[in-house]
Amino acid sequence: MTDSRSFNKQVLEGTYKDYAITALIGLLLTALTSYQLDVTKNMTDELVALASPRTALLLLAELFALLICAALLRLYQQYRQNGIQLRVQGNLDRILAFSIEPVTISRTETPGFKNDLNVVRFSFQSLAGLYLTFMQITVAVVSIGTYMILIFKHVWYLPFVILLLNAPKWHQERRTARDRFVFAVRTSEVAREKTLLQELLFNPATFSEQLVFASKLFIMRKWRRAYAENMKQELRFNRLETIRKMGYSCIAVIAQIAVQFLLIVGVIQHSITLGAYISVIAATGVLEASLLSLASYAGQLHHYKLTKKKVIGFLNEYLSEQSKKDEPMLFQQRLRTIELRNLIFAYPGRDWPTIRQVSLQIRLGDSIVLVGDNGCGKSTLAKLIAGLHEVDAGMIFYNGADTNRLERRQIYKKVSIVTQDYINYPFSIYECVTMSADPDDARYEAIRKRYPYLFPEGMDKHSIVGLDRTGATQLSGGQWQKLAIARALYKDSPVLILDEATSALDPETEKRFFHDLMTERSTKALIAITHRMNVCPLFSKSVVLQEGRIVEQGHHDELLQLNGKYSRMFEAYTMEGVRSKYGSVPTVV
Ligand SMILES: Nc1ncnc2c1ncn2[C@@H]1O[C@H](COP(=O)(O)OP(=O)(O)OP(=O)(O)O)[C@@H](O)[C@H]1O
């Protein structure tokens, strides 16, 4: 992205032919229009002189042919320009999608990122038009030159008068472009809120809650407020722009009248013919239009400069953690151990750490279950183990090597994770499972045989699932979750992290799954997070977290003996504690 030439090359990929044709037509049109003005002048002079009406009629026929040619060429040029715009838009989308490749998720999981991403996407959308601008500028410059010469031939000083009178417009366009950009950045938060609320109103997944909680009006009120605020900002901006434009529009009218006046004086003093008068007036109109479009292109170029700065700033701020460190080492060995040493982690923008002084050794063959109250940091710890968050040096080690010195993508190759917010992909079942690697039928079938209950019963592997595709089959919450687990298993990495990944499974399937998984344990390090304490005895170690610290760790039986936090949690889960502490549950009569 920082390399401007390669960026432009990528954006313009596949458009060169269209550009060349469009530019050529632009130049041809300029030549045609200029010739057409000459014909108009000659025709008028012939008519005024009434010397040869036949010549005038021939000139009219010539004019007709010229106009038809110009109209057809303009249509064809428009068609080619649309092609350029579509291709450039596609290329830009591809570049943006490729560029947004964070090294970790620490900074991308913040509202600030979402806001800035919004602005960058807006800027990228407007870039598509800008790439057309580059070519249009060339054509505009040529056409301005042509018309200036044409006018110069009749009234030498007029082109300079026109240039002078159009100068304020240039200033205005540059200013408008800058203000529009600043405005988009400033109002992005409100615009995003409006879109978020709108999504809530139109998303079918929210309808059941809207019905049961009668929340539609509540959401609508919030949406209308955000809408009104957004509209107020837009209108205020448009009002200021219109007021500013009024001044410049008056100057433009003065310019027109001034030019007319000078020409009329020329005709009265017989320094120009009536034909020249008509031709110069027409040329002035085209020249002014070209100057105005050049002014607006100048504004757009300014916008381009601002956009580029914003995009590079965005990529540097959020997506380049690794590049700030030393040259990362490749990590291609077989993973044997993961070690956390006095790990401390605070989310960006938070003053207090979520994970505090956590030390833990995980070896291949270990099966560890993390338990603790809501919000104690289990998911955060799981993501830290997977290398998904940025941490200070000397805290997380893979095979004894500091993960900060390792190439992150190599780390991710060793890890499979099912988080609580796994994605319901609108793909076929086979694709949902195999997307992490090249599809391999044998590997897919092996997983399906080993864990048949993870695959929706009676469905073909090529069936498309999800609400987002027409004709797709809908799955239940548990079925989606099972597919997410199958995807993680298919990846077959040495570390498997399951963050409440079985929460939607029925108890029998859950137990069967963990039982089957344990038989694969020798080749994997398994880390699970669960609130269902009945599966804990299956794991080699339970780790209890409280406010970001490990307060107890050991096998289930050892921890029960401690009579501490773990034993209280287990009792509460099995209802033993509830009965003894709160007495019997009253019967409903
Ligand atoms: N992206 C984030 N940005 C800022 N704070 C976060 C983020 N994600 C989680 N937190 C905060 O970190 C703390 C721990 O969250 P975490 O999700 O790790 O808890 P948990 O133990 O997994 O909880 P639960 O059992 O409810 O899933 C919470 O206070 C939460 O608000």
The ligand as a MOL file (V3000), in Angstrom:
LIG
                    3D

  0  0  0     0  0            999 V3000
M  V30 BEGIN CTAB
M  V30 COUNTS 31 33 0 0 0
M  V30 BEGIN ATOM
M  V30 1 N -12.6820 -7.0040 22.9230 0
M  V30 2 C -12.7180 -6.6230 24.1960 0
M  V30 3 N -12.3760 -5.3630 24.5070 0
M  V30 4 C -12.3760 -4.9280 25.7890 0
M  V30 5 N -12.6930 -5.7250 26.8460 0
M  V30 6 C -13.0450 -6.9990 26.5950 0
M  V30 7 C -13.0760 -7.5180 25.2750 0
M  V30 8 N -13.4580 -8.8220 25.3350 0
M  V30 9 C -13.6490 -9.0970 26.6480 0
M  V30 10 N -13.4040 -8.0100 27.4000 0
M  V30 11 C -13.4960 -7.9040 28.8520 0
M  V30 12 O -12.5860 -8.8420 29.4320 0
M  V30 13 C -13.1560 -9.4450 30.5610 0
M  V30 14 C -13.0490 -10.9660 30.4250 0
M  V30 15 O -13.8320 -11.3710 29.3290 0
M  V30 16 P -13.8200 -12.8850 28.8310 0
M  V30 17 O -14.6550 -12.9450 27.6340 0
M  V30 18 O -12.4180 -13.3400 28.7380 0
M  V30 19 O -14.5370 -13.5930 30.0670 0
M  V30 20 P -15.0090 -15.1100 30.2370 0
M  V30 21 O -14.3930 -15.5990 31.5060 0
M  V30 22 O -14.7350 -15.8890 29.0210 0
M  V30 23 O -16.5520 -14.8980 30.4590 0
M  V30 24 P -17.8200 -15.8280 30.0990 0
M  V30 25 O -17.8020 -17.0170 31.0150 0
M  V30 26 O -18.9640 -14.9500 30.3950 0
M  V30 27 O -17.7020 -16.1860 28.6600 0
M  V30 28 C -14.5910 -8.9570 30.6740 0
M  V30 29 O -14.6230 -7.9910 31.7080 0
M  V30 30 C -14.8770 -8.3030 29.3470 0
M  V30 31 O -15.6550 -7.1560 29.4940 0
M  V30 END ATOM
M  V30 BEGIN BOND
M  V30 1 1 1 2
M  V30 2 1 2 3
M  V30 3 2 2 7
M  V30 4 2 3 4
M  V30 5 1 4 5
M  V30 6 2 5 6
M  V30 7 1 6 7
M  V30 8 1 6 10
M  V30 9 1 7 8
M  V30 10 2 8 9
M  V30 11 1 9 10
M  V30 12 1 10 11
M  V30 13 1 11 12
M  V30 14 1 11 30
M  V30 15 1 12 13
M  V30 16 1 13 14
M  V30 17 1 13 28
M  V30 18 1 14 15
M  V30 19 1 15 16
M  V30 20 2 16 17
M  V30 21 1 16 18
M  V30 22 1 16 19
M  V30 23 1 19 20
M  V30 24 2 20 21
M  V30 25 1 20 22
M  V30 26 1 20 23
M  V30 27 1 23 24
M  V30 28 2 24 25
M  V30 29 1 24 26
M  V30 30 1 24 27
M  V30 31 1 28 29
M  V30 32 1 28 30
M  V30 33 1 30 31
M  V30 END BOND
M  V30 END CTAB
M  END
